C-alpha cells in the first residue's frame, strides 16, 4: 500500500503475528536517483528484517535491478508491483499498466 506500509505499520503487523511483511510501493527510478528518496521510503531495523519483502514500481528491468541491489542485504524478497490500478501509476507505466504492456 502506498505510504501505509512503512516501518511503524510493519512493526505493528509483526506484533500481531505476521511473518511476511511488504513495504509500501517504492518507485524504483526515484529510489535509485535520490538519496532523500532512499532515506524516506525505505527504513528497517532488526525487528523488521526477517520476512521483509520490498515492493518496487518499475517500468524496466534496469531500474528494478538497480533498486533491488540497493536493498538486497536488508530484505528476504523483492516484489514488482503489477497490480496497482491508480491513474498516476498507470500513466507512469507502472503497476497494472505492466499487464497491458509487459
Order of alpha helices (4+ residues) and beta strands (2+ residues): alpha-beta-alpha-alpha-alpha-beta-alpha-beta-alpha-alpha
